[in-house]
């Protein structure tokens, strides 16, 4: 009973604090994400006050938060839109991998950590945080923007790539043979294909199995199905986030509309838990030794990720402000980067500083990402982007000199 009452006190106090921080962030025009993270740092391992009793609760809540964030994103789009966006985003996905994985891999090799650590750090710098970006798009009211499908397409390509990368890197870290590694990868590919086929061909059946007229039944059905699919996907070494996203894609019509209304408060609650847990799990004492390398890596990969989103948006005809919004929104890294680093640490591979570097790097990008995403909305930035677009248009219209 003592442990349970301590849990209630810690969870209640922290949630109340998050509510105050969220209100403060909106009053000063700042996304609450950095404030949630800083609260976690202060109250987590090595912080001012460690909340041991509630750690397991926030760990589970953080996993549910990512799942709900991706489910809600999936509910915004149909299966046909997903396929069309994936086809359009394939070149951007290749560019994304080249521009953002290579800096991390090169960094690990320069530090003398070996090629296995290079593969790991390349994955850490490659993948944007779907959870953080979903929250940014929601906070800034950009879910209906023209560039948002481009952002989501890049995220989906990355998440699907993770379905293949994670089992491959797990086999690589474990030192298993080619046959076992190939089997793990084959299971991941088959799982993704099956889930995609179900979402595309049988989405109407899934929607008809649930009633939009009964909120309680709809809430339980959608939430239960999402957690079930996410759990099966994770069990098969495929991203739980991909499973949740595809469940959202499979639901359509009134079911999707009412499910969005019912799940929005739950998403906001568990999304806040996800961000604060990330801070709770990071020991601030490990940050100073790797701060400079992490800052340098963050600067380089923020530029490359911004270029990725900018070029992807330009390719489909988005105007100049939308290109910058797409690029800057993609800069945060998060849940997948931590998962990849955790695999390396548990396998005993790479430098002991790899986990600290990954945590510090992710923390920098997660704190700066929401701030950078707001830049295109600033008056001076809009003025600058319009002038830049006008200059480019004038230059392209000028006749060639003989």
N, C-alpha and C positions, 0 to 999 in steps of 0.2 A: 504493500500500500504506500510505503514511503517513497519508493521509486516512481510509482504512478503519479503521486501528487507532485513530486519534483518535475516529472515530465510535463504535467499540465501547467505548472507555473512557468517553466522555461519556454514551452511552445506558445503559451498565451502571451507572455511578455514580449517575445520576439515578434510574433505576428502583430501585436499592437504597435511595436516600434516600427515595423515595416509599413503599417498604415500611415503613421505620422511622416515617415520618410517619403512615401509616395505622394502624400499631400504637399510636402515641402518641395519635392522635385517639380511638381506641376505648377506650383506658385512661382517658382523662379525660372520656369521655362526649360527645365532639364529633365531628360528621361530618368525614371527612378532606378534603372538598372545599375548604374555605378554606385548609387547610394546603398542599394541592397548588398552589393558585393563588399563595399567597405564595412558595412555592418557585420557581415560574416567574418571579415578579417579581424575586426576588433573583438568579436565574441567566440572565435574559433581556436584552433590549436596554436598555442604561442601568443594568443591575443591577451587583451586586458582581463577578460572573464571567459573561461572555457565552459561551454554548455555540453557536458558529457552525456547527461541523461536523455537529451533530445536528439542526439546525433543520428541514431538509427531512424527515427521518425523522419528527419529532414532528408536522409539519404533516399528512403523510399519515395517520399514526396517529390524529390528532385527528378527521379525517373518518371514518375507520373506526369510531372510538369512538362517535360520534353515531349512525351507522347501526346498530351493534350494540345500543346502548341502546334504540333505537326498535323494532328487531326483537324484542327480548326482551319489551318491553311488548306488542307485537302478539300474541305467543305466549300471553299470559295470557287472551286473549279470543277468542270466536268471531265469525264474520261477522254472525250474527244479533244478538249483543250489541252489536256496533259500530253497526249500523243503528238499533237501539232507543235506544242512548245518544245518537246524533247527533240523532235526532228530539227526544229529551227536552232536549238541550243547545242546540238552536237559539235559544231566547230568551236563554239565558245567553250564547251567542256574540255576539248583538247587543249585549247589555248590556256585555259585555267590551270590545267594540270602542269603544263610546261612552265608557265610563268611563276607559279606559286610553290610547286614541289621542289624545283631545282635549287632555289636559294637555301631552303632548309637542308637539303642533302649536301650542298656545297659547304655550308656552315659546319656541319658535323665532320666532314672530311678535313676541313681546315683546322679544327680543334683536335684532330687525331683520334676520333672516337670509332673509326672503322666504318665499313660499308653497311653493316647491319643497322648501326645507329643512324647512318645516313638515310636509309630507307624509312626508318621510324620518324626522324625529324622532318623528312620531306613530306610525309603524310600529315604531320602536325601543322606545318605551315600551309598546306594545300587546302584543307577543308574548312570552309566557313561554318559558323555556328547557326544551324537552322533555328534553334530555340531562341537565341538572342535576336536574330534578324526578324523572326516572326513577331516577337514582342515590339521591336522597333517599328515595323510596318503598321502594327496595330496602334501603338502609342501616337504615331505621327499621322494617322488617318490616311495611309497611302495604299491600302489594300485594293482600291479601285483605280489607282494610277496606271497609265499606259505602260510604264516601265516595270511595274511589279511582276507581270508574267515572265519577263526576262530574268529578273532576280530569282523567282521561284524555279524557273527552268534550270538555271545554273545550280541552285541548291539541290534540286532533284537529281540532276546528273551526278553531283558529288555524292549524294546519299546512296544512289545506286552503285556508284563506283566503290563506296565503302563496303557494300555487300560482298564485293569481290576482293577488296584490298584487305579487310580485317582477317578473313580466314587464311589468306595468303601470308600475311605478315605474322600471324600466329604460328603457322607452320614453319616459317623461316626462323622465328625466335626460338622455337622448340627444337630446331635442328632435325626435323623429321625428314624422311626420304621423299623422293619425287612422287611416288605413288600415293602416299597419304596426303601430301599437299594437294595433289590433283583431285583426290576424292573430296576433300574439304571445299575446294573451289567449285567442283561440280555440283555439290549439294546446295551451295549458295546460289549459283546460277539458276538451278532448277526451281528453287524456292521463289526467287524473284519473278521468274517467268510465270509460275502458277498463280501467284498473287496478282500479277498484272492481267492475266487472262480473265481471272474471276472478276476483277474490278471493271474491265472493259466490256465483257460479254454478259455478265450476270449481275451487274450493278442494279438494274431495275428490280430483279427478284429480291435482292437484299433490301432495297427500299420498301418494297411491298410487304415484306415480312414484319415491318414495324409500322405502327400507327402514329400519325402526326396529331391525332385527336386526343391522345392520352399522354400528357406531359410526363407523368411518373414512369409509365411503361417505356416511353421513348427514351428518356434519360438513362434508365437502367439498361435498355437494349443496346443503345449506341455505345455507352461507356463500357459495357461488358464485352461487346464484340471487338471494340478497339483494343482493350487490354488483352483479350484472348489472341487476336491476330499478332499484336506486338510481341506477346510472350512467345508464341510459336516461332515467329521470325527470329527472335533473339536466341531461342533454343537451337535453331538451325544455323547459327552463326551469321545471320543476316540482321541488319540494323532494325531495331524495334521502331525507330522513327520512320523508316521506309514503310513498314507495315501499317503504322497509324495513318500516315499520309495517304496510302492507297485505300484504306477504309473510308476516309473522308471523300476521296475521289469517287468511290463506288456509290455513295449515297447521293441522291438527287431529289429535286422537286420539293414539295412541302416538308418532307422528312428532313432534308438538309437544312432548310430555312429554320424550322422550329428547333432542330438540334443545335444550331448555332446560338440561338437565343438562350437555350437552357444551359449550354455548356460554357458560355462566356464567363460567368462568375467563377466557375470551377477552374477554368484555364487561368484566370488572373491570380487566383489563390496559389495554385501549384507552380505557376511560372515564377512568382515571387519566391517560393520555397526553393526552386531550382537555383536561382541566382544567389540567394543567401547561402545555400549549401556549398556552392563553389567557393565562396569566401571562407566558410567554416572549415573546409578541408585543406585550405592553403595556410601553411605556417609562415607568418610574416618574417620570421627570423631567417628563412632560407632565401629571401628575396635579395638582400644587398649584395651577396657575392656574385650573383648572376645578372644583376640589374643592367649593367652596361651592355653585355652581349645580347640580352633580351631586347633592350631598346633598339639596338642597331638592327637586329633581325626584324623587329616590328616595323621599323621605318621602311626597310626594303620591301617587305611583303605587303605592307599597307599600300605602297605605291603600285606594286604589281597587281594586287587584287582590285584596286581602283581602276587600273587600266583594263583588267578583264571585264568588269561590268560596263565600263564606258564603251569599249569596242563591241561588246555583245549588243548593247542597246543601239549603238550607231548602225550596226548591221541590219537591224529590223526597222530602221527609219525613225527612231525616237529622237526628239529634238534635244538641243544642247543641255538644257537644265535637267531633263529626264536622264540623260546619259550620266551626268555627275551624280544624280540621286542613286542610280543603279550601282555605280562603281563604289561610292562611299558607303552605301548600305551593306555591301558584301564584306567589309573589312574585318568584322569581329570573328575570332575563332573561339571554340568553346568545347562542347561536350565530347565530340569525336576526338579532338586533339588530346584531351585528358585521358580518354579511353585508350588511345594509341600509346601514350606515354606510360600508362599503367600496365599495359601488356609487356612493354620493354622492361620495366622495373621488376615485375613479378617473374620474368624469365631470367633476370640477372644479366641482361645484355646492355652494352653501351656504358657510358660514363655515369658514375653516381650522381653527377650534376644534371643529368638529362631531365629527370623529373622536376627538379627545381627550376631549370631553364624553361621547360614547357609550361609549368604553372605560372611563372612570372610573365612569360610571353603572352599566354592566353589572357591573363589578368590585364595586361596593358591594352591589348586589342579590344577586350570586352568593355573596358572603361572608356577608351577613346572612341570606339565604334559608334555608340549612340550620339556622342558629341559631333563627330564628323558627319554622321548622317543628317544632322540638322543644318549643316552649312549651306546646302543649296537653297534653303528657305530664307536665308538672310538677305536683306535688301542689297547689300554691297556685292554679294556673290551673284545674285540674279542679274544685277547691272553688269558685272564683269563677264558673265557667261553670254549675255546678249551682245555685248561689244565684241567678244571673241567670235561668236557665230556670224555677226555681220562682217567682220574682217575676213573670215574664211570664205564667206559667200562672195564678197567683193573680189577676193583673190582668184576664186575659181571662175568668176564671170569675166575677168580681164582678158582681152585678146592677147594671143602669143605674139611676142616681138619677132620680127624677121631676123 
